[in-house]
């Protein structure tokens, strides 16, 4: 289904050098920030105290968060847990305070705001457990990436596979680099968003590449740049509608989902924008520069040997 059709091909490849330079510069900056500042890892990875609190009435998460911040617990993560009366408070490790002392101090602050607040449970997530989660998350990211590489290498010609791998790496590094640059909290939910973007970006790239291959087989005239421009323009309606509808849902989580979903939705938003850009203006130019041509898709005709008459 196409809601609109573009009649003239947009010359994307005309600006390939400029967009590739911008992409390379952004990629390098992301790597610099990643090694210079590092990721601001959340409690899931660094360890900390998890406190479950129950209120007599539905809890106001925003007021609880503000009250904790005003009393020295600005780093606390507050979210509903199960019902509107149950609240989960996550706090990083504090030097000189045990988990029991920290939970006692938090409960004293919460009861000062709402006397009906009752402690349900306290759990301590040690740094060792956090390191295991970080290792397991990194391993999951690596295995997903390897699986995508194998799929692309089997599915497409080597030029397409190399380009898609480069574009996917470009997306992941830029997302992680932005989280390092602005020191946004990197938690398990953000890691889940990065894994989701991997599949999302590859799917978009595959759609464009399928049309490029089809054009090389179908069109008899035109340079590789013109054929690629035609393929991207032909899939532009689908690309815009797919990303627009997806982004509407992500915006709902970003602006209405609260603090716990904010960075998850933010990572998805960045990934959707960067993934769309890379499919068109990173992967496609690389395919062109790797020397893809019509000859790679046209099977040579076998010459029939002339039969000698008896």
N, C-alpha and C positions, 0 to 999 in steps of 0.2 A: 504494500500500500504506500502510495506517495501523496503527501498533502500538497506538495508543490514540485515543479520540475524546472530545472535550470536548463535553458535551451543552449546557451553558449558555455563551452568549457572554460573553467577558471584556471589561469596559468600558474598553478601552485609551484611547479618545478622551476619557473622563472626566478622565484625568490628562494630557491633551495639553499643556496650558499649563505644567504643572510640568516635564514631561520636555523640552519645547522650551526652557524657560528654562535647564535644566541643560545641554542640548546647546549652546545659544548661549554660555553662560559658558565651557564647556570649549573651544569653538571659538576664542573670543577669547583665552583663555589660551594655547592652542596657537600662535596667530599671534604673540602677545607673545613667547613663548619663541623662536620661530623667528627673529624679527628681533633680539631681545635677545642671545641666546646663539649663534644660528646652528647649523648642522649640524657635527658632528665628522666631517669627511670622511675616508675611509680612503685608503690608499696608492693605490688605483685612481684616485682623483681628484686627490690632492695631489702625486703623484710619489714615488719612492723606489727602493730597491734590492731586487731579487728574487734570492735565492741558492738554488740547488738543491744539496742535499747527499745523498750516498749512504752508507749504513751497511752493515757486513758482516752484520748481523743485523737482524731487525725492530726498528724504532725505537720507543721509548716517547715519544710526542708530549708527554704531560703532563710527564715529567721533563725533556725538552729545553726546554720552555717555562719551567719553573721555574728551570732552570739559567741560561738566558739572562737571565731577570728578576733573578736574584741577582747577575749580573755586569754590570748596567747596561743591559740591553736589554729592559726591561719592556714596551716598546711593540711588540716583535716579534710578528708573527703566524706561527704554525707550523702546518703541516698536511701530511698525507701527499700524495704526488704520484705517481700511477701505481701503485707497489707499496708494500708495508709497509716496505721498506728505503730508499725515496726520500722525502726531506723537502724541503718548500719553505718558506723563511723570507722573510717580507716585512718590510722596515724603512723607516720614513719617512726623508726627507732630514734629515741631521744637519749643522749648520753647522760648517764647518772640516774636514770629512771628505769625501774623494772616495769614489766607489763602490768603488774598489779597496781603499782603506784601511779602509772599513767592512766589506767582505767579509772582509778579512784578519783584522780584530779578532774578527769573529763566528766564523770558522773556528778561531782560536786558542782561543776559549772552548769551542767544541764538541769540539775534539780533546782538550782538557783533561778532558772528561767521557768521551769515547769516542775512543780513538786511531785507530780504523778509519774515522772519518768522512773522506770525501773530497769535494772540491769538484768539481761537475760543470759548473756554469755560473753566470755572474753577469750580470744584466741591470739596466740602469738605466732606470726610467720617469721621464722628465722632467716637470716641472710643466706644460709646454705640452701634452703628451700627456694628462695628467690633466685639464686644462681642457677639452680636446676631448671626452674621455669624459663629463665632467659636462655639457657642452653637448648632446652626442648623447643622453645619458640624459634630460635635461630635455625635449629636443625629442620624444623617444619618448613621454614622459608626456603632453606637450601634444597630440600627434597622436592618441593613444589616447583622451584625454578628448574631443577634438573629434569623433572617430568615434562615441563613445558618445552624445554630445549629438545628433548627426544621427540616429542610430538611434532614440533615444527620441522625438525630435520627430516622426518619421515614423510610429513604431509606436503612439503613444498620443495622446490629446487633450492640448492644451497644458498643462492643469493637471497632468497626470501627468508630462509631460516636465519642467516646471519643478521639481516636487517631487523627481523622481529625480536631476536634475542637482544640486540643493541637497544631497541626501543623499550623493551620490558625492563632492562637494567636501568635505563634512563629514568623511567617512571618511579621505580622503587627508590633509587638513590635520591632523587629530588624530594620525594615525600619525607624520607627519613632525614635528609639534610635540612629541610625546613623546620622539622621538629627540633633538630639540634640547634639551628640558628636562633629560634625564638624561645628555646628552652621550654616548649610545651611538654606536658607530662606524657611520657611514652609508657602505656600500660598494655595489658593483654588484649584489651578491646581494640587498641590502636593497631597492634600486631595483626589481629583478625581482619581489620580493615585493609591493611597492606596486602594480606593474602587474597582478600576478595578482589582488590584492584589488579592483582596479577592476572587472574582469570578474566576480569572485565576488559583489561587492556588488550590481552592476547585475542580475545573474541573480536574486538573491533578491528584489530590489525588483520586477522584472518579474513574478515568480510571484504576489506579493501583489497587484499592480496588476491582473493578469489576473482574479483572483478578485473584486476590487472591481468591475470593469467588468461581469463576469458577474452579480454580485448586483444591480447597478443595473438591468440588463435583466430579471432574473428576479423579484426581490422587488417586490411591489406596495405593501407597507406598510413603515413605518419611516423614521426620519430618516436623513440622510446619515451621521451619527455611528454610528447603530445598524447600518447596512448595512456600513460599514467595519469595525466591531467583529466582525461576523459573518464577513467575509472573512478577517480576520487570524486569528480563532479556528479557522476551517476549515483554514487552511494551517499551523497551529501544529505539528501532528504531523509534517508533512513538514519544516518548518524545524528542529525540534529534532533529528530523526534525521539530517538532512543535515549540520548543523553539528557534531553529536556525533561522527559517524563521521569527518568531515574533521579535527576537532580531535584525535582519537586518533592519527591519522597524523602530524599536526604536532607533537604532544607527543613522539612517538618521535624526531623530528629535534631537538626542543628539548633533551631530556634525554640522548639517546644519540648525537646527530650530531656532537658535539665543537664546538670553538670556531668552526670555519669555517662551520658551519650554524646556530650559536646565534642570531645576530641576524636571519638570514633567517627562522627559525622563530618568533622573537619578533615580528617584524613581521607575519607571517601570523596569529599568535594574536591580536594586537591588532586586526588587520583583521577577523577572523572575528567577534569580540565586538562591535566597533563597527559593522560592517556589518549584523549581525543587528539590533542596537538601532536603527540609523538606518532600516532598511526598515520597521520597525513603528512607531517612536515619533518619527521625524523626517519621513520622506517622506509617510506616511499623514495626519498632521495637516495638513501643508501642502496636500495635495490637498483636504481638507475646508475649510480656510480660504480657498482660492481659489474656492470656490463651486461645486464640482462638484454636479450634481443629476441626477435621473432623466431630466429633459427632454433632457439632452445625449445620451442613448443611445436614446431612443425616437423613432423616425421618425414625423413627423406624418402622419396619414392624409389622403389627398387626398379632398376632397369631390367627390362625383359630382354633376354638374349634372343637374338634373331635365330630362328630355326632354319636350318639348312634344308632346302628341298632335296628329296632323293633323286 
